[in-house]
Amino acid sequence: MATIKETEQKRMDAVVAKIKEAQVKEGKTVAKVEADSKTIKDDFSKNVRLKTSTYSGMMETALTVRQQQQLLQERESNLNQAKRRLETLERLEHKPYFARIDFTEEGESKEVAYIGLGTFSDGPDNFLVYDWRAPISSIYYDGQGLGEVTYLTPDGERKVNLELKRQFMVEDGQILTVFDTDETLGDQMLLEVLGEDSDIKMKSIVTTIQREQNKIIRDTKSDLLFVQGAAGSGKTSAVLQRVAYLLYQYRGKLKSSQVILFSPNQLFNDYIDQVLPEMGEHNMVQMTFYQYSQRRVPNLRVETLQERFEKVEAPATQKIQKLKDSLEFFKATTRYARSLETQGLRVRPIKLNGEVFFSKETIKDIYYSFNENYHLKVRLSATREALIKKLNKRINKAARSERVQEAIQGLSKQQLDQLYGDHSRNFKSGDAEMDFLGRQFVMREFSTVHKKIIKNQFLSPRMQYLAFLKAVPRLVNLAKYEVSLAEWQAHVEAVKADFKEKKVSLGDVTAFLYLFDLVCGRRGETEMRHVFVDEIQDYTAYQLAYLKFSFPNAKFTLLGDLNQAIFTGENSHSLLKELGTMFDKEKTSVVQLTKSYRSTQQITDFTKEVLINGEAVTAFERAGEKPVIFQTDSQAAMLSKAVQQLATNDQEKLTTAIIGKTLAECEAITAELKAQGQEVTLIRTENQRLVPGTLVVPSYLAKGLEFDAIIMWDANAQNYGDDSQRQLVYTICSRAMHRLTILCHGQLSPLFANVNPDHYQLSE
Ligand SMILES: Nc1ncnc2c1ncn2[C@@H]1O[C@H](COP(=O)(O)OP(=O)(O)OP(=O)(O)O)[C@@H](O)[C@H]1O
């Protein structure tokens, strides 16, 4: 009798054969549509004669052009669809599906469904493969074991009895392994997948999505979906699957350009950029908050991640920062902006060739000449209009002046031709012609004034921001933040000094942008439908409120691990509270992911004990070796241990990242290792590419990344001395998938004191 594997292979062979047939057919369609389009284009250029001498001739030509365009557009869209189908088939040919479910719905006979990366049918309603995002596929992901499973369809909830859940490991159309899930066995396939070595690119988790992750992926109701997840619990993975899911679910309505992901650093973007293409989808827009803000202030240099991380802040600055990061400060900015409707707008004169053209007073008088119904946006556009009117008057006056008339007389033919432009040369009178030329002449002279008006360049964003900061003691109760007036004033001076050097801190840039958006009446990016923010714990409430303002029509998915707040520290817990006030409670969902899939049980057990009162973390049962701590009094011994460990890791084909605290430390490690003949790559900035081989990474850039093996460099009490470093240590250690080695020169960091000695090994 044939084994299960043989029977399944037979079916798979049959499906692959059909897929190949479909490929040939689809290939022909693509070729035909391409040929059609070419014919249309050729015909068009041959047959269309431009009739532009009469009005009806012009209309006729325009209509023909329009018809041809429509025809071409239709072909173009058919072509894109056919190409997409062909791409899906190409993907399915090698791995048609990865799962099978057998289930019965009450009163119906048993159904069998195979699940893969795309849909494939050989006739209407005869689905040989279901897309993993189809409603029915949810049964596969949602059932904990076998038995009753509820899943959501477009017509509401349905209940089925799941009788078989079978998983296949497939390579090039060949089934390598078959796993039948039942309660006792657990997720064998997941164990298998997680045991694999890491890659420099993240992979899709579509074959092994877990139940809780599935909830995140398929949520379409929430305006705010907040995911608190332990390190390695699959937040990032789930979010990428979610993007693919949404693009499928709203195909035709949602484009990948309407989805934006804010990620912790550029390296991370590089790390994840294959996941969606692997699933046949385009990547969404990816950006770091730094890039987002820097793009908007090209004349200022925004503080980088490194500067932010390595900055040592005085206690007063920390308190001020707390105030500036708060929602209260955001509200104060809003109130202040509104107050500008009655007074306080900062403007600069509009100058032409160094001379004042419109003075500050003129501009301000206009701005405040409108009644109170003129809110910021309208007030500003009314001001622009009035300035343009004034400009026109000055143009008319100057056009008739002797100076201009004389200048025109002296122009060459070519210069005159330029002034006439497309304008007909039939004028009612000589005066009218001179008027026209005079106006053209002066308009050119005054063009920079025109540009400055249109671009709101009479506003002064930096002065306005400083004026706002100066007004803060009237708007916010400084005492609540334990900030004295003198401290605040000194801070305003510091920001002013930064501006002089064309610098702005990450803490200020958001408020700066927000204030300016309000003054200009910008409504944000209304096209964006979904905003994802990863590593939310490193954002401030102010930044989140600003993102919400900037994407007014978007749903938000916020992912974070409060245990890994390496930039905002303790503030991250209050962030959660503030978030609650920003979104409608009814439309907010919170999901907690506690199981960590990245690391072995031994590594997770170790790392979670670094935390005190941390968010819950449980290990996925994948066995490995205990983390190793090597402590020595000599720097040389630490180095030779590192070299030795790298050799072992290399031998076992484990990719290693050595994580040092600061960039300076990482530079030193790299130099020392290179001197020992080691091949290592130092990741210096977040804009660098990830490359194969051993990497040396500064701690603040390790966010979101993972490696087979981690060597934590010099975990001594000096580097990681107090509680403020706890979350950083946790983040570093939790990057390891299979092996964690901690090296320490001098006294070991007290942050490991709580770890149960059974959970690690001391190395000689
Ligand atoms: N359901 C799953 N099936 C297979 N692998 C998974 C699954 N969930 C998570 N993983 C794997 O676990 C690792 C960690 O996942 P991911 O990076 O998404 O976690 P994270 O919560 O974003 O972590 P961190 O906050 O530490 O950056 C990845 O290698 C991912 O592929």
The ligand as an SDF file (V2000), in Angstrom:
LIG
                    3D

 31 33  0  0  0  0  0  0  0  0999 V2000
    5.2230   31.5320   13.3440 N   0  0  0  0  0  0  0  0  0  0  0  0
    6.5200   31.5150   13.0910 C   0  0  0  0  0  0  0  0  0  0  0  0
    7.0300   30.5640   12.2890 N   0  0  0  0  0  0  0  0  0  0  0  0
    8.3440   30.5160   12.0220 C   0  0  0  0  0  0  0  0  0  0  0  0
    9.2330   31.3700   12.4950 N   0  0  0  0  0  0  0  0  0  0  0  0
    8.7880   32.3460   13.2960 C   0  0  0  0  0  0  0  0  0  0  0  0
    7.4110   32.4790   13.6270 C   0  0  0  0  0  0  0  0  0  0  0  0
    7.2630   33.5330   14.4270 N   0  0  0  0  0  0  0  0  0  0  0  0
    8.4860   34.0680   14.5700 C   0  0  0  0  0  0  0  0  0  0  0  0
    9.4020   33.3490   13.8930 N   0  0  0  0  0  0  0  0  0  0  0  0
   10.8350   33.5840   13.7880 C   0  0  0  0  0  0  0  0  0  0  0  0
   11.3110   34.1140   15.0060 O   0  0  0  0  0  0  0  0  0  0  0  0
   12.2760   35.1050   14.7790 C   0  0  0  0  0  0  0  0  0  0  0  0
   11.8790   36.3900   15.4620 C   0  0  0  0  0  0  0  0  0  0  0  0
   10.7900   36.9890   14.8040 O   0  0  0  0  0  0  0  0  0  0  0  0
   10.6380   38.5580   14.6600 P   0  0  0  0  0  0  0  0  0  0  0  0
   11.9340   39.1670   14.2920 O   0  0  0  0  0  0  0  0  0  0  0  0
    9.4600   38.7890   13.8230 O   0  0  0  0  0  0  0  0  0  0  0  0
   10.3230   38.9160   16.1710 O   0  0  0  0  0  0  0  0  0  0  0  0
   10.1290   40.3310   16.8740 P   0  0  0  0  0  0  0  0  0  0  0  0
    9.0240   40.1270   17.8360 O   0  0  0  0  0  0  0  0  0  0  0  0
    9.9790   41.3860   15.8660 O   0  0  0  0  0  0  0  0  0  0  0  0
   11.4940   40.4480   17.6390 O   0  0  0  0  0  0  0  0  0  0  0  0
   12.3020   41.6890   18.2690 P   0  0  0  0  0  0  0  0  0  0  0  0
   11.3410   42.5540   18.9920 O   0  0  0  0  0  0  0  0  0  0  0  0
   13.2550   41.0170   19.1910 O   0  0  0  0  0  0  0  0  0  0  0  0
   12.9970   42.3350   17.1320 O   0  0  0  0  0  0  0  0  0  0  0  0
   12.4140   35.2460   13.2700 C   0  0  0  0  0  0  0  0  0  0  0  0
   13.4950   34.4650   12.8360 O   0  0  0  0  0  0  0  0  0  0  0  0
   11.1280   34.6610   12.7490 C   0  0  0  0  0  0  0  0  0  0  0  0
   11.3020   34.1220   11.4570 O   0  0  0  0  0  0  0  0  0  0  0  0
  1  2  1  0
  2  3  1  0
  2  7  2  0
  3  4  2  0
  4  5  1  0
  5  6  2  0
  6  7  1  0
  6 10  1  0
  7  8  1  0
  8  9  2  0
  9 10  1  0
 10 11  1  0
 11 12  1  0
 11 30  1  0
 12 13  1  0
 13 14  1  0
 13 28  1  0
 14 15  1  0
 15 16  1  0
 16 17  2  0
 16 18  1  0
 16 19  1  0
 19 20  1  0
 20 21  2  0
 20 22  1  0
 20 23  1  0
 23 24  1  0
 24 25  2  0
 24 26  1  0
 24 27  1  0
 28 29  1  0
 28 30  1  0
 30 31  1  0
M  END
$$$$
